[in-house]
């Protein structure tokens, strides 16, 4: 059994708008489903130095001040809200992701179970429920001590902000599987990086209705070979469980138990401990799905990875195209 733990903090309640999809209730549902023997660690806020590796200092000052003068709940755009303590909460969420990466480098699988999520946040803009880009901040922090980091994002929405943070870098491999044609309307197969980062962004946009057979094919034929070829020192999973069949914001057909398969596939290809950073997930089975992720992290080889569900013809064509674009084979 592999050592595993989670990082969370009650201060997430500082950023809350009851009734909004991204509210404290969704995190409470996850925490209530955790195995009782999973060690829980308290979060500490990210340093300004860590955050400024990813975000414009002017944006950070603006966001901090905007929160400070907010009364109750106000909106930065039609999706993204703030409260008077949202900036502080976002620092704790980013700090938890940093700590999860550090613990993974020490050989312990670690989940950052904090909110708000982060993968839509851009260098100078909040977006899509996200204020600070937690995983990007954590990856940039890790690059101070390691050579290569990989990010695998299975959220139903493309992680535009995380991709853009490393789009011109060969030190971060960004892999995203997401529903095609929905917010934030990015993440096409032709977005592959630029400059020295050319080829280090892999996007797999799936048609609505994709199920575990489709995801299994993307992971086993595209993401895992890419990870094996890249040999990252650290792998972050951006765990957005809004690909569940009962999620109100997505149109996928993944089941809670399927997350054990996805986690195990990445675990095998990573060759070491994983850092898992919570992103989306708004449906009633979200907590159960996270419990399956933890089961895979803890029990590893006991989780079977065979999949008897077939992939759709659209996914078969997508995989064929991605193999050509990224010069991948199933057995690199």
MARVONU-922489 format. One line per 5 residues: number of its first residue (from 1); for each residue z, x, y of N, C-alpha, C. Coordinates in pm, whole numbers. Example, Ala and Ser with C-alpha at 12.3 -4.5 7.8 and 13.67 -1.06 7.14 Angstrom:
// residues 2
1 = 780,1319,-569,780,1230,-450,780,1320,-330; 708,1285,-225,714,1367,-106,787,1290,3
END
This chain:
// residues 332
1 = 0,85,-120,0,0,0,0,88,124; -90,60,220,-101,137,342,-4,86,448; 57,179,519,147,139,628,69,59,732; 128,-51,775,66,-135,876,173,-190,969; 134,-220,1090,226,-278,1188,146,-354,1292
6 = 217,-424,1378,154,-496,1487,232,-471,1615; 160,-477,1726,220,-462,1858,202,-594,1932; 310,-647,1984,301,-770,2062,414,-769,2164; 415,-868,2252,518,-870,2355,526,-1010,2415; 646,-1056,2437,666,-1191,2491,613,-1205,2632
11 = 586,-1093,2698,537,-1099,2836,395,-1154,2846; 330,-1177,2732,200,-1246,2736,212,-1384,2800; 331,-1441,2794,352,-1574,2851,334,-1574,3002; 341,-1456,3063,320,-1448,3209,179,-1491,3249; 86,-1480,3157,-53,-1518,3183,-82,-1640,3095
16 = -69,-1757,3152,-81,-1877,3070,-128,-1995,3154; -222,-2069,3099,-268,-2195,3158,-278,-2296,3044; -171,-2367,3017,-173,-2462,2904,-292,-2557,2913; -359,-2575,2798,-478,-2658,2794,-607,-2579,2802; -600,-2457,2857,-715,-2367,2858,-730,-2310,2717
21 = -854,-2286,2670,-868,-2229,2534,-791,-2098,2517; -792,-2014,2620,-725,-1885,2611,-587,-1898,2674; -494,-1951,2596,-358,-1973,2646,-258,-1915,2546; -132,-1917,2585,-28,-1857,2502,-16,-1925,2366; -51,-2052,2358,-38,-2125,2232,-120,-2061,2121
26 = -236,-2005,2153,-319,-1946,2048,-254,-1819,1992; -187,-1742,2078,-116,-1624,2029,8,-1665,1950; 76,-1768,1995,192,-1817,1922,153,-1859,1780; 35,-1919,1765,-11,-1960,1633,-35,-1840,1543; -87,-1733,1601,-109,-1610,1524,25,-1550,1482
31 = 117,-1539,1576,247,-1476,1547,325,-1554,1442; 311,-1685,1443,384,-1767,1345,330,-1750,1204; 208,-1697,1192,146,-1680,1060,161,-1540,1004; 225,-1449,1078,236,-1311,1033,329,-1300,912; 300,-1209,820,392,-1186,708,528,-1141,761
36 = 636,-1190,703,768,-1157,755,804,-1010,743; 736,-935,655,769,-794,638,682,-701,723; 598,-758,810,514,-674,896,596,-623,1015; 611,-493,1031,686,-441,1146,619,-479,1277; 698,-526,1372,648,-562,1504,703,-463,1606
41 = 616,-414,1692,655,-317,1793,627,-375,1931; 708,-337,2026,693,-386,2163,584,-308,2235; 511,-377,2320,406,-313,2398,466,-243,2519; 395,-141,2566,425,-79,2695,297,-85,2778; 307,-95,2909,186,-110,2990,100,16,2989
46 = -29,-3,3000,-121,110,3014,-98,178,3149; -118,308,3153,-105,382,3279,-227,356,3366; -209,376,3495,-323,361,3587,-433,460,3552; -395,579,3509,-494,679,3470,-579,630,3354; -515,570,3253,-591,517,3140,-686,408,3184
51 = -638,316,3267,-720,201,3307,-837,246,3395; -813,347,3478,-919,391,3570,-1029,471,3501; -1010,507,3375,-1122,567,3302,-1232,465,3279; -1196,338,3279,-1292,231,3251,-1321,145,3374; -1219,119,3456,-1235,25,3567,-1233,94,3703
56 = -1313,39,3794,-1318,87,3932,-1181,70,3998; -1126,174,4060,-996,161,4127,-992,50,4231; -1105,28,4299,-1109,-79,4400,-1094,-216,4334; -1158,-233,4218,-1142,-359,4145,-998,-378,4102; -935,-274,4053,-796,-286,4008,-704,-324,4123
61 = -723,-261,4238,-640,-296,4355,-664,-439,4399; -791,-480,4396,-824,-618,4434,-759,-716,4337; -771,-689,4207,-716,-781,4108,-564,-790,4119; -500,-676,4138,-354,-677,4152,-310,-759,4272; -381,-741,4384,-346,-815,4504,-379,-963,4490
66 = -492,-992,4426,-532,-1132,4407,-428,-1206,4324; -374,-1141,4222,-269,-1204,4142,-142,-1222,4224; -109,-1122,4304,16,-1125,4380,21,-1241,4478; -93,-1281,4531,-94,-1388,4631,-127,-1525,4569; -142,-1527,4436,-173,-1652,4367,-48,-1735,4347
71 = -62,-1863,4368,45,-1956,4340,3,-2044,4223; 80,-2041,4116,43,-2119,3998,-73,-2056,3926; -177,-2134,3899,-296,-2085,3829,-415,-2099,3922; -493,-1992,3934,-619,-2000,4009,-728,-1933,3928; -853,-1955,3968,-967,-1911,3889,-1050,-1807,3963
76 = -1087,-1699,3890,-1177,-1598,3944,-1322,-1639,3924; -1349,-1713,3819,-1478,-1777,3795,-1449,-1905,3716; -1550,-1973,3669,-1525,-2104,3606,-1449,-2092,3474; -1446,-1972,3415,-1379,-1952,3286,-1248,-1875,3295; -1235,-1787,3391,-1131,-1684,3391,-1025,-1713,3495
81 = -902,-1735,3451,-794,-1769,3542,-696,-1653,3558; -614,-1664,3660,-504,-1570,3681,-380,-1648,3725; -266,-1585,3704,-137,-1632,3752,-75,-1519,3834; 39,-1541,3896,100,-1433,3975,131,-1307,3894; 148,-1319,3761,183,-1202,3679,70,-1159,3585
86 = -50,-1208,3607,-159,-1177,3515,-195,-1030,3513; -188,-963,3629,-222,-821,3630,-125,-742,3545; 4,-773,3556,104,-705,3474,79,-731,3326; 50,-857,3291,24,-893,3153,-96,-816,3099; -201,-805,3179,-321,-733,3136,-292,-586,3111
91 = -205,-526,3190,-166,-387,3167,-94,-373,3033; -10,-470,2998,58,-466,2868,-42,-482,2754; -142,-570,2771,-243,-588,2667,-324,-460,2647; -361,-396,2757,-434,-269,2746,-347,-161,2684; -220,-157,2724,-129,-58,2667,-108,-75,2518
96 = -105,-199,2473,-90,-226,2329,-212,-176,2252; -331,-192,2309,-452,-141,2243,-450,11,2236; -405,75,2344,-392,221,2344,-296,265,2233; -181,199,2225,-81,235,2124,-132,210,1983; -209,103,1964,-266,76,1832,-358,190,1789
101 = -438,240,1883,-524,353,1853,-444,478,1817; -337,503,1889,-253,619,1861,-189,609,1723; -141,491,1688,-78,473,1558,-181,488,1446; -302,440,1468,-407,456,1368,-438,604,1347; -441,680,1453,-465,824,1439,-352,892,1363
106 = -235,833,1366,-121,885,1289,-118,834,1145; -220,756,1106,-230,712,968,-174,574,939; -147,495,1043,-92,361,1024,-187,257,1077; -230,163,993,-310,52,1043,-226,-26,1144; -283,-55,1259,-204,-121,1362,-287,-225,1435
111 = -227,-343,1452,-292,-453,1523,-230,-470,1660; -312,-478,1761,-267,-515,1894,-284,-666,1909; -175,-738,1901,-177,-885,1910,-126,-926,2047; -213,-910,2144,-180,-937,2284,-292,-1017,2348; -267,-1070,2461,-364,-1140,2542,-331,-1114,2689
116 = -426,-1130,2780,-562,-1182,2759,-651,-1085,2682; -762,-1138,2625,-859,-1050,2558,-930,-962,2660; -1024,-879,2612,-1079,-782,2706,-1226,-750,2699; -1298,-786,2592,-1427,-723,2572,-1537,-769,2667; -1513,-874,2746,-1611,-914,2848,-1588,-847,2983
121 = -1472,-790,3006,-1440,-734,3138,-1529,-613,3167; -1593,-615,3283,-1681,-506,3326,-1603,-407,3411; -1669,-302,3448,-1603,-197,3527,-1542,-252,3655; -1611,-346,3719,-1564,-395,3849,-1556,-547,3855; -1537,-611,3737,-1540,-758,3737,-1468,-815,3616
126 = -1385,-915,3641,-1330,-996,3531,-1438,-1092,3484; -1431,-1129,3355,-1536,-1217,3302,-1491,-1275,3169; -1529,-1399,3142,-1511,-1457,3011,-1370,-1450,2956; -1271,-1493,3036,-1129,-1494,2999,-1065,-1355,3011; -1144,-1250,3037,-1097,-1111,3027,-1076,-1049,3166
131 = -964,-979,3182,-932,-912,3308,-953,-761,3300; -897,-699,3197,-914,-555,3171,-972,-539,3032; -1054,-437,3015,-1121,-418,2886,-1031,-335,2794; -945,-405,2721,-841,-341,2643,-895,-236,2546; -994,-272,2467,-1046,-180,2365,-1117,-61,2428
136 = -1192,-84,2535,-1259,27,2601,-1157,125,2659; -1052,72,2718,-945,157,2772,-882,240,2660; -859,176,2546,-799,245,2432,-894,351,2375; -1021,318,2367,-1119,415,2315,-1130,535,2407; -1135,511,2537,-1144,622,2632,-1019,709,2625
141 = -904,648,2606,-780,724,2590,-788,812,2465; -836,755,2355,-846,830,2230,-941,949,2243; -1046,934,2322,-1143,1042,2338,-1087,1163,2410; -968,1151,2465,-900,1268,2521,-852,1362,2411; -841,1312,2288,-788,1395,2180,-878,1401,2057
146 = -981,1316,2048,-1074,1319,1934,-1217,1326,1986; -1311,1350,1896,-1451,1366,1936,-1529,1236,1936; -1505,1150,1836,-1590,1032,1819,-1505,910,1784; -1539,799,1846,-1473,672,1822,-1581,569,1790; -1552,480,1697,-1642,368,1668,-1571,237,1697
151 = -1649,139,1741,-1599,5,1771,-1684,-95,1695; -1620,-181,1619,-1688,-289,1547,-1634,-422,1599; -1721,-500,1661,-1682,-624,1728,-1744,-742,1653; -1657,-827,1592,-1711,-944,1520,-1685,-1075,1593; -1639,-1069,1716,-1622,-1190,1797,-1753,-1268,1804
156 = -1745,-1399,1817,-1866,-1481,1822,-1949,-1452,1947; -1884,-1399,2051,-1953,-1363,2174,-1976,-1212,2181; -2088,-1172,2233,-2119,-1030,2249,-2021,-965,2348; -1973,-847,2313,-1880,-774,2401,-1953,-693,2504; -2004,-759,2605,-2086,-693,2707,-2012,-580,2778
161 = -1886,-604,2813,-1812,-503,2889,-1785,-378,2807; -1750,-395,2680,-1725,-279,2595,-1854,-201,2573; -1963,-270,2549,-2091,-203,2533,-2126,-123,2657; -2114,-185,2774,-2156,-119,2897,-2070,2,2931; -1944,1,2887,-1854,112,2918,-1901,242,2853
166 = -1973,230,2740,-2013,351,2665,-2162,355,2638; -2240,282,2716,-2381,266,2686,-2459,397,2694; -2411,489,2775,-2481,618,2791,-2408,733,2723; -2322,701,2625,-2242,803,2559,-2269,807,2409; -2275,929,2355,-2287,944,2210,-2151,964,2145
171 = -2044,948,2221,-1910,968,2167,-1846,838,2119; -1913,726,2145,-1865,595,2096,-1982,521,2034; -1965,485,1909,-2062,399,1839,-2015,255,1853; -2095,172,1918,-2059,32,1940,-2144,-58,1851; -2078,-131,1761,-2145,-223,1671,-2095,-364,1699
176 = -2185,-455,1727,-2145,-592,1756,-2231,-691,1678; -2163,-782,1607,-2230,-896,1544,-2179,-1020,1614; -2270,-1106,1659,-2232,-1218,1746,-2336,-1328,1734; -2301,-1442,1785,-2395,-1554,1783,-2500,-1535,1891; -2623,-1554,1852,-2734,-1535,1945,-2743,-1651,2045
181 = -2773,-1616,2171,-2808,-1717,2270,-2693,-1787,2337; -2570,-1736,2323,-2457,-1797,2392,-2395,-1694,2486; -2298,-1737,2565,-2229,-1648,2659,-2190,-1519,2588; -2211,-1405,2651,-2259,-1379,2788,-2409,-1353,2797; -2485,-1400,2698,-2631,-1395,2697,-2683,-1250,2699
186 = -2614,-1164,2627,-2655,-1025,2612,-2639,-988,2465; -2668,-862,2432,-2651,-816,2295,-2773,-832,2208; -2891,-809,2264,-3013,-816,2183,-3026,-690,2098; -3111,-699,1996,-3130,-583,1908,-3189,-465,1984; -3257,-491,2094,-3321,-383,2169,-3226,-314,2267
191 = -3105,-364,2280,-3004,-293,2358,-2941,-189,2266; -2988,-66,2278,-2949,39,2182,-2885,160,2249; -2859,152,2380,-2802,265,2452,-2905,333,2539; -2859,424,2624,-2949,498,2711,-2900,641,2724; -2988,728,2774,-2953,869,2793,-2899,926,2662
196 = -2788,999,2667,-2733,1056,2545,-2676,949,2452; -2663,828,2502,-2611,719,2419,-2718,643,2345; -2844,684,2358,-2952,614,2290,-2929,613,2138; -2926,493,2080,-2907,478,1937,-2763,456,1895; -2671,463,1991,-2529,449,1956,-2474,310,1990
201 = -2561,217,2021,-2527,76,2034,-2609,-1,1932; -2542,-78,1848,-2610,-157,1744,-2566,-302,1761; -2662,-388,1793,-2635,-530,1809,-2702,-611,1700; -2625,-703,1641,-2676,-790,1535,-2652,-935,1576; -2743,-994,1653,-2727,-1135,1693,-2768,-1229,1582
206 = -2674,-1311,1535,-2698,-1404,1425,-2725,-1545,1477; -2802,-1619,1402,-2827,-1759,1437,-2701,-1841,1415; -2687,-1947,1492,-2575,-2040,1473,-2571,-2089,1329; -2450,-2104,1277,-2434,-2151,1140,-2419,-2040,1039; -2421,-1913,1084,-2407,-1802,990,-2272,-1808,919
211 = -2273,-1768,793,-2152,-1771,710,-2127,-1631,653; -2033,-1621,561,-1992,-1490,512,-2108,-1413,448; -2203,-1481,384,-2317,-1410,327,-2395,-1333,432; -2411,-1394,549,-2482,-1328,659,-2402,-1210,713; -2273,-1232,736,-2188,-1124,788,-2176,-1011,687
216 = -2162,-1044,560,-2152,-941,457,-2276,-852,458; -2393,-913,472,-2517,-835,473,-2522,-743,595; -2485,-793,712,-2484,-709,832,-2388,-591,814; -2270,-618,763,-2171,-512,747,-2216,-410,641; -2256,-458,524,-2286,-367,414,-2416,-290,434
221 = -2514,-351,502,-2645,-288,516,-2665,-219,651; -2587,-255,752,-2608,-198,886,-2482,-125,936; -2374,-196,954,-2257,-134,1017,-2194,-25,932; -2175,-51,803,-2110,49,719,-2195,176,704; -2324,165,677,-2405,288,677,-2402,362,811
226 = -2401,288,921,-2393,353,1052,-2261,428,1069; -2151,367,1025,-2021,433,1033,-2018,557,944; -2069,547,824,-2070,662,734,-2153,777,790; -2261,745,856,-2345,849,918,-2277,910,1040; -2202,829,1113,-2143,874,1240,-2014,955,1220
231 = -1939,929,1116,-1812,998,1087,-1714,990,1204; -1675,871,1246,-1582,861,1360,-1443,909,1322; -1371,960,1423,-1232,999,1405,-1139,878,1409; -1184,771,1470,-1103,651,1487,-1196,531,1496; -1157,421,1433,-1235,297,1438,-1148,184,1492
236 = -1200,116,1592,-1139,-6,1644,-1216,-126,1592; -1146,-224,1540,-1205,-355,1513,-1168,-447,1628; -1268,-506,1692,-1242,-607,1794,-1246,-742,1723; -1126,-791,1696,-1109,-905,1606,-1110,-1035,1683; -1227,-1095,1692,-1242,-1228,1752,-1267,-1329,1643
241 = -1169,-1412,1614,-1181,-1506,1501,-1246,-1639,1543; -1318,-1636,1654,-1393,-1755,1695,-1522,-1771,1616; -1540,-1691,1510,-1649,-1715,1415,-1605,-1808,1302; -1480,-1855,1308,-1431,-1951,1210,-1503,-2085,1223; -1515,-2153,1112,-1588,-2281,1112,-1518,-2388,1195
246 = -1386,-2375,1217,-1314,-2477,1294,-1288,-2435,1439; -1355,-2329,1483,-1333,-2285,1621,-1412,-2372,1719; -1349,-2416,1829,-1420,-2505,1922,-1522,-2436,2011; -1523,-2302,2016,-1614,-2232,2106,-1732,-2168,2035; -1734,-2169,1904,-1844,-2108,1830,-1906,-2206,1733
251 = -2015,-2162,1669,-2087,-2248,1576,-2114,-2175,1444; -2020,-2088,1406,-2035,-2015,1280,-1955,-2083,1169; -1974,-2034,1046,-1914,-2100,929,-1829,-2004,845; -1769,-1905,909,-1681,-1812,839,-1547,-1881,809; -1489,-1850,693,-1361,-1907,650,-1250,-1802,663
256 = -1125,-1845,674,-1016,-1748,692,-1015,-1636,590; -1034,-1666,462,-1028,-1564,358,-1140,-1461,371; -1248,-1497,441,-1360,-1405,456,-1324,-1283,541; -1222,-1294,623,-1185,-1182,708,-1128,-1066,627; -1074,-1095,511,-1028,-986,424,-1147,-902,378
261 = -1258,-968,347,-1379,-897,304,-1432,-810,418; -1445,-866,537,-1499,-790,651,-1410,-671,683; -1279,-693,681,-1186,-584,711,-1198,-474,606; -1202,-513,481,-1210,-414,373,-1339,-332,382; -1451,-395,414,-1577,-323,427,-1567,-214,534
266 = -1511,-250,650,-1496,-151,757,-1395,-44,717; -1288,-85,650,-1186,8,605,-1247,115,514; -1329,74,421,-1391,169,329,-1484,266,402; -1561,215,496,-1655,300,568,-1585,391,667; -1473,345,723,-1400,425,822,-1334,546,759
271 = -1286,531,636,-1223,643,570,-1085,677,621; -1025,589,698,-891,615,752,-831,487,806; -719,502,873,-651,385,928,-733,324,1042; -712,195,1064,-785,120,1165,-692,70,1275; -748,60,1395,-681,-9,1505,-754,-142,1524
276 = -679,-250,1526,-736,-384,1539,-688,-443,1671; -782,-486,1753,-749,-540,1885,-791,-686,1890; -697,-775,1918,-726,-918,1922,-821,-951,2036; -925,-1027,2004,-1015,-1081,2107,-1008,-1232,2101; -1118,-1302,2070,-1116,-1448,2071,-1057,-1507,1946
281 = -1064,-1639,1939,-1008,-1715,1827,-923,-1828,1880; -973,-1952,1869,-911,-2065,1939,-891,-2188,1850; -922,-2174,1722,-914,-2288,1632,-787,-2293,1550; -766,-2400,1474,-642,-2419,1400,-619,-2319,1287; -725,-2258,1233,-705,-2162,1123,-702,-2017,1170
286 = -690,-1996,1300,-688,-1860,1355,-577,-1775,1295; -456,-1830,1289,-343,-1756,1235,-364,-1717,1090; -419,-1807,1011,-446,-1779,871,-546,-1666,857; -648,-1664,942,-748,-1558,937,-685,-1422,966; -596,-1416,1065,-530,-1289,1098,-443,-1245,980
291 = -382,-1339,911,-302,-1302,794,-389,-1238,686; -512,-1284,669,-603,-1221,573,-644,-1081,619; -661,-1062,749,-690,-927,800,-577,-832,763; -455,-878,785,-338,-794,756,-330,-765,607; -359,-864,524,-356,-844,380,-453,-734,338
296 = -573,-734,397,-670,-630,364,-623,-494,412; -565,-488,531,-516,-361,583,-406,-303,495; -320,-389,444,-206,-343,366,-242,-310,222; -336,-388,163,-359,-379,20,-493,-315,-16; -578,-291,83,-697,-212,63,-777,-243,-61
301 = -772,-153,-159,-858,-161,-277,-836,-286,-362; -727,-357,-339,-702,-478,-415,-789,-595,-368; -851,-580,-251,-933,-687,-194,-1077,-668,-239; -1134,-761,-314,-1274,-745,-357,-1369,-762,-239; -1480,-690,-242,-1576,-699,-132,-1709,-758,-177
306 = -1721,-794,-303,-1845,-858,-350,-1861,-994,-285; -1984,-1030,-258,-2012,-1159,-193,-2123,-1230,-269; -2094,-1351,-312,-2194,-1425,-389,-2272,-1522,-301; -2231,-1537,-176,-2302,-1627,-84,-2427,-1558,-33; -2541,-1625,-38,-2665,-1561,8,-2673,-1560,160
311 = -2744,-1462,212,-2774,-1459,355,-2898,-1544,382; -2910,-1592,504,-3024,-1674,541,-3149,-1588,558; -3267,-1647,551,-3390,-1571,577,-3390,-1505,715; -3332,-1573,816,-3325,-1513,950,-3244,-1384,947; -3133,-1384,874,-3049,-1264,868,-3118,-1154,789
316 = -3189,-1189,684,-3264,-1088,608,-3367,-1019,698; -3435,-1098,782,-3533,-1039,875,-3463,-953,979; -3347,-999,1027,-3272,-922,1126,-3232,-787,1068; -3180,-786,946,-3137,-661,883,-3256,-566,864; -3368,-619,822,-3487,-535,805,-3527,-470,937
321 = -3523,-548,1045,-3558,-493,1175,-3459,-389,1224; -3329,-415,1204,-3227,-321,1248,-3235,-189,1172; -3267,-195,1045,-3282,-72,968,-3393,16,1026; -3500,-47,1069,-3611,29,1128,-3572,85,1264; -3510,3,1347,-3473,47,1481,-3375,163,1476
326 = -3277,153,1386,-3169,253,1383,-3182,353,1269; -3296,347,1198,-3324,445,1092,-3209,452,992; -3174,335,940,-3062,323,849,-3111,289,708; -3035,335,610,-3055,292,472,-2922,249,418; -2921,176,309,-2796,127,252,-2708,240,201
331 = -2770,351,162,-2696,465,106,-2733,591,182; -2671,609,303,-2709,723,385,-2671,855,318
END
